[in-house]
Structures are given as structure tokens and as C-alpha cells.
Amino acid sequence: MNNVLKMREHAYIANTYNRFDVALKYGNGVIVVDDEGKEYLDFTSGIGVCGLGHSFEPWVKATTKQLKDIEHTSNLFYTEPMVDVAEKLCKAAKLEKVFFANSGAEANEGAIKAARKYAFDIYKGDRSEIITLKNSFHGRTISTLSATGQDSFHQFFDPFTPGFVYVEANNFEELASAINSKTLAIMVEVVQGEGGVIPLAETYLQAIQDICDHKDILFIVDEVQTGMGRTGSLFAYMQYGLKPDIVTCAKGLGNGLPIGAVLLGDKVEDIFEKGDHGSTFGANPVSCAGANVVMDYMNDSLYSNVIKMGDLLVTKLKEIPQVVQVDGLGLMLGIEIDASIAAREVVEACIEKGLLILTAKNRLRLLPPLVITDKHIEKAVKILADVLASKAKG
């Protein structure tokens, strides 16, 4: 890549990312191209963002038109794109209202605030604890870091926001023993993405739903990475017959533009009053124009492709000798590889061969665009198989 660009990045950008030596220039569909003209199969989609692929023509057309109309208004005024995408989201999720933010972390902050406002209004503040799961990830703001159940994130930035209790995922006994008179909400990811792409057990999710229903505990589902068709349905919770009170989403909702959303069920739909929460760029009309296109393509045809391609990908991956286990749902997959092989080194070698993939802890993680075909899978799996074989020999 351009070393001058790399030097400028080091000089002027905070040192928070361990970037790979690739400068991406443009993309189309599942293919991205770097500044030297090299093509890559993108099985990251911007960490689960570009679900419809890069430069998706209807999305480009809608966002470009909106840019020419009006690019920003603030939430002091009404805009049609905002109302349109809100209606589509609420109807599709069978929830009542939505608050728009700019990211997944902000959406989860909004969910936490909505839950705490519910505790204040209904229980006069007597309920103050939110149970989250060990190995979870909910964001990088102080409060969403506090909600994240990983010790590795709970350092350097003390004091963290109090009021979070962590229990082991899929352990209902531990969850039940943690619930007391202070318990306000239970917050989960249906598939723990940053934690290694680990799905929660259906029986565990149903048990959470039952206990929330019986004890008036709010059920919050973080769908930031699992949402927008990624797992084969609009939201992953829909595959388990759940009815959460609050759902958060972001990433794939904008297909590349920043947008997050907090969906509110009937129990909390009016919990926010004027002035309780806000966001300058939330519901930006350009982001909402893009999100409207995304919602228009959330249909059975897309979900069917996600399930079909996900099943094919899992089958092919399991044929690789160095693959120990494959977990996930739809096109959100985590790959456990031979312990002697470093995941980061595999990613770097795949990049050299023209395939972009991710890690999640010590696992490989695949989040390809939802529009991939069997040809993309054949090529990607061959590259990965070759890399793993070479690393095993080395």
C-alpha cells in the first residue's frame, strides 16, 4: 500500500486501531479494490454493515437524491425519510416506536436509558440493576462498556457506570439466582458476536422470556450485529418466537451510513418524554434514505439466500482439516481453528491471497454481504483452506 498514506495516518489519527496494510479505494457488490488495483473478496462487509453489498445501485440512487434535496435538518423538524424508515421498522418488528441514533453503542445507551426511565416511572427507582451476559459486547461508551460482560474491557477507564450484573450465558440457574427485587432488565445478544460468534441456546432464550414476562423485567435484545437479515430473518430473536420489550440495531441498517435505532415495545413506547433523550445527527435524512432502501430489501428472498448460503458455507468450512468447529447463524459465522494456528496470522495471509475476513477473540469470523453466491463461497473457502494448510505445515 501507499506508505505515505500510512505515515500520515500514524501522524494524525489516534492510535486506536491495529489496521491491516491495505488501503481500500472502492467496491462493488462483494468485491473491494485497494489503492494499487488489487481485488479482494470482502467477507467482512465493514464488520457486518454492507449487507446489500458495496455501491448497491438503489441505495446509491436514494442517498444521492437525498443529498441533493437536503442533507441535514436536526430533530427540530419533520422529515419524510425519518418517518418512512420508522414505520417500516416498527411494522416489521411488531414493536411500537423507535428512537434514532448514529451507532450501535448509542442505540444500546438509548436502551439502557429507556430501561432506567421505566424503573424511575414505574418503580420509583427501586429497580436499578440490568443483568447482562459474560462474553457479551454492547459498545465502547462508558455505560455500554459497563454492560459488556468481558473483564478485558473493564480496565483503564474507571469508574464505570454501576448497575450491571454479569451471569454466564446459557446457565439458567446462575441467571435465576442473580434476579432479585432490584432487577430491572435482562440484556442479551442472541448470538454473541465479538465474544466469538456464539449463539445462545433456544431453551435459555425462552426461559429469559418467561421470567421477564412473569416478573415485569424488561427484555432487551441487542441486534446491532445480528439484525437486518444477517441471520436469516430481520432480527435473530424472531427465529425463537421471542417478544422483547426493547430491541437495538445499527450496522446493516444503514448499509454504510451511520445510523442506529432503539425499538420500543408497548410497555415502554411512551417512556421517553420530550427532552429525555436526543441526538443531533440521529435520523439524519441521508442515513434514513439509505436505511429505507435496506428495509425495502428485507424480504423472504433475501432471507432465503442468507440461510442457503450460510448452510453451504458451514458445510464447506467443516471439510477443512484445520477447522475444529463452526458456530453462528445465517451469514454470521465463527470458526474455531487448530489451536496451534494464530487467527491474526490467518487473516493476514488471506488478505495476501485476496480474501478479507475478521477475527473474534481467537476465532475467525465471517460476515459477508448477504447477497453472496455459491461462486463467492467456493473461492473464499479455497483461499482459507490453502492458508490454513500452509500454516499447519509451518
C-alpha positions as CSV (number, residue, x, y, z in Angstrom):
1,M,0.0,0.0,0.0
2,N,0.9,3.7,-0.2
3,N,3.5,4.2,2.6
4,V,3.0,7.9,2.6
5,L,-0.7,7.4,3.4
6,K,0.3,5.1,6.2
7,M,2.8,7.6,7.6
8,R,0.2,10.4,7.5
9,E,-2.3,8.1,9.3
10,H,0.2,7.5,12.1
11,A,0.9,11.2,12.3
12,Y,-2.6,12.5,12.6
13,I,-5.0,9.7,13.7
14,A,-5.3,8.4,17.3
15,N,-3.6,5.0,17.7
16,T,-6.7,3.0,18.5
17,Y,-6.8,0.6,15.6
18,N,-4.4,-2.2,14.6
19,R,-5.0,-1.7,10.9
20,F,-4.0,-4.2,8.2
21,D,-1.7,-2.9,5.4
22,V,-4.5,-2.3,2.9
23,A,-5.9,1.0,1.7
24,L,-9.3,0.3,0.2
25,K,-10.3,2.6,-2.6
26,Y,-13.7,1.4,-3.9
27,G,-16.0,-1.6,-4.1
28,N,-18.9,-3.2,-6.0
29,G,-21.1,-6.0,-4.6
30,V,-18.8,-8.5,-2.8
31,I,-15.6,-7.1,-4.3
32,V,-13.4,-4.3,-3.0
33,V,-10.3,-2.8,-4.6
34,D,-7.3,-1.3,-2.9
35,D,-5.2,1.7,-4.0
36,E,-3.0,-0.4,-6.1
37,G,-5.8,-2.0,-8.1
38,K,-5.8,-5.4,-6.3
39,E,-9.2,-7.0,-5.9
40,Y,-10.5,-8.8,-2.7
41,L,-13.5,-10.9,-1.8
42,D,-14.9,-9.0,1.1
43,F,-16.2,-11.4,3.7
44,T,-16.3,-8.7,6.4
45,S,-18.8,-6.2,4.8
46,G,-17.4,-3.5,7.1
47,I,-18.0,-5.6,10.2
48,G,-21.5,-6.6,9.2
49,V,-22.5,-3.2,7.8
50,C,-22.8,-3.5,4.0
51,G,-25.3,-6.3,3.9
52,L,-26.6,-5.4,0.4
53,G,-23.0,-5.2,-0.9
54,H,-20.9,-2.2,-1.9
55,S,-22.2,0.5,-4.1
56,F,-25.7,-1.1,-4.3
57,E,-27.3,0.9,-7.0
58,P,-30.8,1.5,-5.5
59,W,-29.0,2.6,-2.2
60,V,-26.6,4.9,-4.2
61,K,-29.5,6.4,-6.1
62,A,-31.6,7.1,-3.0
63,T,-28.8,8.6,-0.8
64,T,-27.5,10.7,-3.7
65,K,-31.0,12.1,-4.4
66,Q,-31.4,12.9,-0.7
67,L,-28.0,14.7,-0.6
68,K,-29.3,16.9,-3.4
69,D,-32.6,17.6,-1.6
70,I,-31.5,18.3,1.9
71,E,-28.6,16.7,3.8
72,H,-29.5,17.6,7.4
73,T,-32.2,19.3,9.4
74,S,-31.8,18.3,13.1
75,N,-34.7,16.7,15.0
76,L,-36.4,20.1,15.5
77,F,-38.2,19.4,12.2
78,Y,-40.0,16.6,10.5
79,T,-38.5,14.7,7.5
80,E,-40.2,12.1,5.4
81,P,-37.2,9.6,5.2
82,M,-37.2,9.5,9.1
83,V,-40.9,8.7,9.3
84,D,-40.8,6.2,6.5
85,V,-38.0,4.1,7.9
86,A,-39.5,4.3,11.4
87,E,-42.8,3.0,10.1
88,K,-41.1,0.2,8.2
89,L,-39.0,-0.9,11.3
90,C,-41.9,-0.8,13.7
91,K,-44.3,-2.7,11.5
92,A,-41.7,-5.3,10.5
93,A,-40.5,-5.9,14.1
94,K,-44.1,-5.6,15.6
95,L,-42.9,-3.0,18.0
96,E,-44.4,0.4,18.7
97,K,-41.9,3.3,18.4
98,V,-38.3,4.0,17.5
99,F,-35.6,6.4,18.6
100,F,-32.8,7.0,16.1
101,A,-29.1,7.4,16.9
102,N,-25.9,7.1,15.0
103,S,-24.3,3.8,16.0
104,G,-24.8,0.5,17.9
105,A,-23.3,1.8,21.1
106,E,-25.6,4.8,21.0
107,A,-28.6,2.6,20.4
108,N,-27.6,0.5,23.4
109,E,-27.1,3.6,25.5
110,G,-30.7,4.5,24.5
111,A,-32.0,1.1,25.5
112,I,-30.3,1.4,28.9
113,K,-31.7,4.9,29.4
114,A,-35.2,3.7,28.4
115,A,-35.0,0.9,30.9
116,R,-33.8,3.2,33.7
117,K,-36.6,5.7,32.9
118,Y,-39.1,2.8,33.2
119,A,-37.7,1.9,36.6
120,F,-38.0,5.6,37.7
121,D,-41.6,6.0,36.4
122,I,-43.0,2.6,37.4
123,Y,-40.9,1.5,40.4
124,K,-39.7,4.9,41.7
125,G,-36.1,4.0,41.1
126,D,-36.2,0.9,43.4
127,R,-35.2,-1.3,40.5
128,S,-31.7,-0.4,39.3
129,E,-29.8,-3.5,38.0
130,I,-29.5,-4.7,34.5
131,I,-28.3,-8.3,34.0
132,T,-26.1,-8.9,31.1
133,L,-24.1,-12.0,30.0
134,K,-20.4,-12.8,30.4
135,N,-18.7,-12.8,27.0
136,S,-21.1,-10.2,25.7
137,F,-20.3,-7.0,23.9
138,H,-22.6,-3.9,23.8
139,G,-20.3,-1.0,22.8
140,R,-17.4,1.3,23.8
141,T,-19.1,4.2,25.6
142,I,-18.6,4.1,29.4
143,S,-22.1,2.7,30.0
144,T,-22.1,0.1,27.2
145,L,-18.6,-1.0,28.3
146,S,-20.1,-1.4,31.7
147,A,-22.9,-3.5,30.2
148,T,-20.3,-5.6,28.3
149,G,-19.5,-8.8,30.3
150,Q,-15.8,-9.1,29.5
151,D,-13.1,-8.3,32.0
152,S,-10.7,-7.3,29.3
153,F,-12.8,-4.2,28.6
154,H,-13.1,-3.3,32.3
155,Q,-9.8,-1.5,32.6
156,F,-8.2,1.9,32.1
157,F,-11.4,3.9,32.1
158,D,-12.7,3.7,35.7
159,P,-15.0,4.5,37.2
160,F,-17.5,2.6,35.1
161,T,-21.3,3.0,35.3
162,P,-22.7,1.0,38.1
163,G,-25.9,-1.2,38.0
164,F,-24.8,-4.1,35.8
165,V,-24.7,-7.7,36.9
166,Y,-23.0,-10.4,34.8
167,V,-24.0,-14.1,34.5
168,E,-22.8,-17.0,32.5
169,A,-24.5,-17.4,29.1
170,N,-26.8,-20.4,28.8
171,N,-26.7,-21.0,32.6
172,F,-30.3,-20.5,33.7
173,E,-29.5,-21.4,37.3
174,E,-27.0,-18.6,37.6
175,L,-29.4,-16.2,35.9
176,A,-32.2,-17.2,38.2
177,S,-30.1,-16.7,41.3
178,A,-29.0,-13.3,40.2
179,I,-32.5,-12.0,39.9
180,N,-33.8,-10.0,42.9
181,S,-36.0,-7.1,43.8
182,K,-33.5,-4.7,42.2
183,T,-33.5,-6.4,38.8
184,L,-34.8,-4.0,36.1
185,A,-33.9,-5.7,32.8
186,I,-32.0,-8.6,31.2
187,M,-30.0,-7.6,28.1
188,V,-28.6,-10.2,25.7
189,E,-27.3,-10.8,22.2
190,V,-28.9,-13.8,20.5
191,V,-25.5,-14.5,19.0
192,Q,-22.5,-13.2,20.9
193,G,-20.6,-11.6,18.1
194,E,-17.4,-10.0,19.4
195,G,-17.4,-12.8,22.0
196,G,-16.6,-15.4,19.3
197,V,-19.9,-15.7,17.4
198,I,-21.6,-18.0,20.0
199,P,-25.4,-18.5,19.7
200,L,-27.4,-18.6,22.9
201,A,-29.5,-21.8,23.4
202,E,-33.1,-21.6,22.4
203,T,-34.2,-23.0,25.8
204,Y,-32.2,-20.3,27.5
205,L,-33.8,-17.6,25.5
206,Q,-37.3,-18.9,26.1
207,A,-36.5,-19.1,29.8
208,I,-35.5,-15.5,29.8
209,Q,-38.7,-14.5,28.1
210,D,-40.8,-16.4,30.6
211,I,-39.1,-14.9,33.6
212,C,-39.3,-11.4,32.2
213,D,-43.0,-11.9,31.5
214,H,-43.8,-13.1,35.0
215,K,-41.7,-10.6,36.9
216,D,-42.2,-7.5,34.8
217,I,-38.5,-7.4,34.0
218,L,-37.7,-5.7,30.7
219,F,-36.2,-8.0,28.0
220,I,-33.6,-6.1,25.9
221,V,-32.2,-7.7,22.8
222,D,-29.1,-6.2,21.2
223,E,-29.4,-6.9,17.5
224,V,-26.6,-4.5,16.4
225,Q,-24.7,-7.2,14.6
226,T,-27.4,-9.9,14.2
227,G,-30.0,-7.6,12.8
228,M,-31.0,-6.6,9.2
229,G,-31.2,-10.1,7.7
230,R,-27.7,-11.2,8.9
231,T,-29.0,-14.4,10.5
232,G,-31.8,-15.2,8.0
233,S,-34.6,-13.1,9.4
234,L,-34.9,-9.4,10.0
235,F,-33.8,-9.9,13.6
236,A,-32.4,-13.0,15.1
237,Y,-34.9,-13.1,18.0
238,M,-37.7,-13.7,15.5
239,Q,-36.4,-17.2,14.9
240,Y,-37.1,-18.1,18.6
241,G,-40.6,-16.7,19.0
242,L,-39.4,-14.1,21.4
243,K,-41.2,-10.8,22.2
244,P,-38.6,-8.4,23.6
245,D,-39.5,-5.0,25.1
246,I,-36.6,-3.2,23.6
247,V,-34.5,-4.1,20.5
248,T,-31.4,-2.2,19.3
249,C,-30.0,-2.3,15.8
250,A,-27.4,-0.4,13.7
251,K,-24.7,-1.7,11.3
252,G,-26.6,-3.2,8.5
253,L,-29.5,-0.8,8.8
254,G,-27.5,2.0,7.0
255,N,-25.6,-0.3,4.6
256,G,-22.6,2.0,5.0
257,L,-24.0,5.2,6.5
258,P,-24.1,5.7,10.3
259,I,-27.5,5.0,11.9
260,G,-28.7,3.2,15.0
261,A,-32.1,2.6,16.3
262,V,-33.8,1.7,19.6
263,L,-37.1,-0.1,19.0
264,L,-39.6,0.2,21.9
265,G,-42.4,-2.2,22.7
266,D,-45.8,-1.4,24.1
267,K,-44.6,-1.5,27.7
268,V,-42.0,1.3,27.1
269,E,-43.3,3.0,23.9
270,D,-44.1,6.3,25.8
271,I,-41.4,6.1,28.4
272,F,-39.3,8.9,26.8
273,E,-40.9,12.3,27.1
274,K,-39.8,15.5,25.4
275,G,-36.3,16.4,26.4
276,D,-35.5,12.9,28.0
277,H,-33.1,11.9,25.2
278,G,-31.7,13.3,21.9
279,S,-29.1,13.1,19.2
280,T,-28.1,15.9,16.8
281,F,-27.4,13.6,13.9
282,G,-30.0,10.9,14.8
283,A,-32.5,10.3,12.0
284,N,-30.2,12.2,9.5
285,P,-32.2,12.2,6.3
286,V,-29.4,10.8,4.1
287,S,-28.8,7.9,6.5
288,C,-32.5,7.3,6.7
289,A,-32.8,7.4,2.9
290,G,-30.2,4.6,2.8
291,A,-32.0,2.7,5.6
292,N,-35.3,2.9,3.7
293,V,-33.7,1.0,0.8
294,V,-32.3,-1.6,3.2
295,M,-35.7,-2.1,4.7
296,D,-37.2,-2.5,1.2
297,Y,-34.9,-5.4,0.5
298,M,-35.6,-7.2,3.8
299,N,-37.8,-9.9,2.4
300,D,-38.1,-13.7,2.1
301,S,-35.9,-13.8,-1.0
302,L,-33.0,-12.2,0.8
303,Y,-33.5,-14.3,4.0
304,S,-33.7,-17.5,1.9
305,N,-30.4,-16.6,0.3
306,V,-28.8,-16.0,3.7
307,I,-29.9,-19.4,5.0
308,K,-28.9,-21.2,1.8
309,M,-25.5,-19.6,1.5
310,G,-24.9,-19.9,5.3
311,D,-25.6,-23.6,5.2
312,L,-23.3,-24.1,2.2
313,L,-20.6,-22.1,3.8
314,V,-20.8,-24.1,7.0
315,T,-20.7,-27.4,5.0
316,K,-17.6,-26.3,3.1
317,L,-15.8,-24.9,6.1
318,K,-16.2,-28.2,8.0
319,E,-14.4,-30.0,5.2
320,I,-11.2,-28.1,6.0
321,P,-9.0,-30.3,8.3
322,Q,-7.8,-27.4,10.4
323,V,-11.3,-26.3,11.2
324,V,-12.4,-27.6,14.6
325,Q,-15.9,-26.1,14.9
326,V,-18.2,-23.6,13.1
327,D,-20.8,-21.7,15.1
328,G,-23.2,-19.0,14.3
329,L,-26.5,-18.3,12.5
330,G,-27.1,-17.5,8.8
331,L,-24.2,-15.5,7.4
332,M,-22.7,-14.7,10.9
333,L,-20.2,-17.4,11.5
334,G,-17.3,-18.0,13.9
335,I,-14.7,-20.6,13.1
336,E,-12.6,-22.3,15.7
337,I,-9.3,-23.4,14.2
338,D,-6.4,-25.6,15.3
339,A,-5.0,-24.1,18.5
340,S,-1.5,-24.1,17.0
341,I,-2.6,-21.5,14.4
342,A,-2.9,-17.8,15.2
343,A,-6.1,-16.3,13.9
344,R,-4.5,-12.9,13.2
345,E,-1.8,-14.6,11.0
346,V,-4.5,-16.4,9.1
347,V,-6.3,-13.1,8.4
348,E,-3.1,-11.5,7.1
349,A,-2.3,-14.5,4.9
350,C,-5.9,-14.4,3.5
351,I,-5.5,-10.7,2.7
352,E,-2.4,-11.5,0.7
353,K,-4.4,-14.0,-1.4
354,G,-7.3,-11.7,-1.9
355,L,-9.8,-12.5,0.9
356,L,-10.9,-10.2,3.7
357,I,-12.0,-11.9,6.9
358,L,-12.2,-11.0,10.6
359,T,-11.3,-12.3,14.0
360,A,-13.4,-12.6,17.2
361,K,-11.1,-13.4,20.1
362,N,-9.1,-16.5,19.0
363,R,-11.6,-17.4,16.3
364,L,-12.0,-16.4,12.6
365,R,-15.2,-14.5,11.9
366,L,-17.1,-14.3,8.6
367,L,-19.7,-11.6,7.9
368,P,-20.0,-11.5,4.1
369,P,-22.6,-9.4,2.3
370,L,-26.0,-11.1,2.3
371,V,-26.0,-11.2,-1.5
372,I,-23.1,-13.6,-1.9
373,T,-23.4,-16.6,-4.3
374,D,-22.0,-20.1,-4.3
375,K,-19.2,-18.9,-6.6
376,H,-18.0,-16.4,-3.9
377,I,-18.1,-19.1,-1.3
378,E,-16.2,-21.6,-3.4
379,K,-13.4,-19.1,-4.0
380,A,-13.3,-17.8,-0.4
381,V,-13.2,-21.3,1.1
382,K,-10.4,-22.4,-1.2
383,I,-8.3,-19.4,-0.2
384,L,-9.0,-20.1,3.5
385,A,-8.3,-23.8,3.1
386,D,-4.9,-23.1,1.4
387,V,-3.9,-20.6,4.1
388,L,-4.8,-23.0,7.0
389,A,-3.0,-25.9,5.3
390,S,0.2,-23.7,4.9
391,K,0.0,-22.5,8.5
392,A,-0.4,-26.1,9.8
393,K,2.7,-27.2,7.8
394,G,4.6,-24.2,9.1
